[in-house]
Amino acid sequence: MKRIDWRRKISSRKFWAAVSGVVISVMIIFGADSGSQERIAGAITSTGVLVTYILAEGSTDKAALDNSDDE
């Protein structure tokens, strides 16, 4: 069975766009106003940016640490 690389999936812009799309669609179904939809979409987008940054920095730090161990 192939293992899913969750770190890569969570840091994907496509993933965060899909999450945002689903949440906004559900909000529309339940009659949320456009202001609320915009705020939620902004919160999801900023969370995606933050998660991607943290994972990228962690990966960079790990690579630097691995390289220093090789020397």
Residue pairs with C-beta under 8 A, 6 or more apart in sequence:
7 55
9 15
10 51
10 55
11 51
11 52
11 55
11 56
13 48
13 52
15 48
16 44
16 45
16 47
16 48
16 52
19 44
19 48
20 41
20 44
20 45
20 48
23 40
23 41
23 44
24 37
24 40
24 41
27 36
27 37
27 40
28 37
32 40
